């Protein structure tokens, strides 16, 4: 996701709480920045922050 789009998402989201359900790689002027963007609220996070967010989620129950 382009950084410009992330800024627009942040403005649309308006600072509400977000559980960051999915992330996309961040690009600026066509080049990867190494960061990630929440596809819901537009927040930019580092690889480490993304790993912490994903790791804190409860495990999905796949047994039926």
Contact map, one row per residue, 1 for C-alpha under 8 A:
1110110000000000000000011110000000001000000000000000000000000000
1111110000000000000000000111110000000000000000000000000000000000
1111111000000000000000000111000000000000000000000000000000000000
0111111100000000000000000001000000000000000000000000000000000000
1111111110000000000000000000000000000000010000000000000000000000
1111111111000000000000000000000000001010111100000000000000000000
0011111111100000000000000000000000000000010000000000000000000000
0001111111110000000000000000000000000000010000000000000000000000
0000111111111000000000000000000000000001110000000000000000000000
0000011111111110000000000000000000000000111000000000000000000000
0000001111111110000000000000000000000000000000000000000000000000
0000000111111100000000000000000000000000100000000000000000000000
0000000011111111000000000000000000000001110000000000000000000000
0000000001111111000000000000000000000000000000000000000000000000
0000000001101111100000000000000000000000000000000000000000000000
0000000000001111110000000000000000000000000000000000000000000000
0000000000000011111000000000000000000000000000000000000000000000
0000000000000001111100000000000000000001100000000000000000000000
0000000000000000111110000000000000000000000000000000000000000000
0000000000000000011111100000000000000111100000000000100000000000
0000000000000000001111100000000000000111000000000000000000000000
0000000000000000000111110000000000000111000000000000000000000000
0000000000000000000111111000000000011110000000000100000000000000
1000000000000000000001111100000000011110000000000000000000000000
1000000000000000000000111110000111111000000000000000000000000000
1110000000000000000000011111000111111000000100000000000000000000
1110000000000000000000001111111110000000000000000000000000000000
0111000000000000000000000111111110000000000000000000000000000000
0100000000000000000000000011111000000000000000000000000000000000
0100000000000000000000000011111100000000000000000000000000000000
0000000000000000000000000011111110000000000000000000000000000000
0000000000000000000000001111011111100000000000000000000000000000
0000000000000000000000001111001111100000000000000000000000000000
0000000000000000000000001100000111110000000001100000000000000000
0000000000000000000000001100000111111000000111100000000000000000
0000000000000000000000111100000001111100000111100100000000000000
1000010000000000000000111100000000111110011110000000000000000000
0000000000000000000111110000000000011111111110000000000000000000
0000010000000000000111110000000000001111110000000000000000000000
0000000010001000010111000000000000000111110000000000000000000000
0000010011011000010100000000000000000111111000000000000000000000
0000111111001000000000000000000000001111111100000000000000000000
0000010001000000000000000000000000001100111110000000000000000000
0000010000000000000000000100000000111100011111000000000000000000
0000000000000000000000000000000000111100001111111100000000000000
0000000000000000000000000000000001110000000111111100000000000000
0000000000000000000000000000000001110000000011111110000000000000
0000000000000000000000000000000000000000000011111111000000000000
0000000000000000000000000000000000000000000011111111100000000000
0000000000000000000000100000000000010000000011111111110000000000
0000000000000000000000000000000000000000000000111111111000000000
0000000000000000000000000000000000000000000000011111111100000000
0000000000000000000100000000000000000000000000001111111110000000
0000000000000000000000000000000000000000000000000111111110000000
0000000000000000000000000000000000000000000000000011111111000000
0000000000000000000000000000000000000000000000000001111111000000
0000000000000000000000000000000000000000000000000000111111100000
0000000000000000000000000000000000000000000000000000001111110000
0000000000000000000000000000000000000000000000000000000011111000
0000000000000000000000000000000000000000000000000000000001111100
0000000000000000000000000000000000000000000000000000000000111110
0000000000000000000000000000000000000000000000000000000000011111
0000000000000000000000000000000000000000000000000000000000001111
0000000000000000000000000000000000000000000000000000000000000111
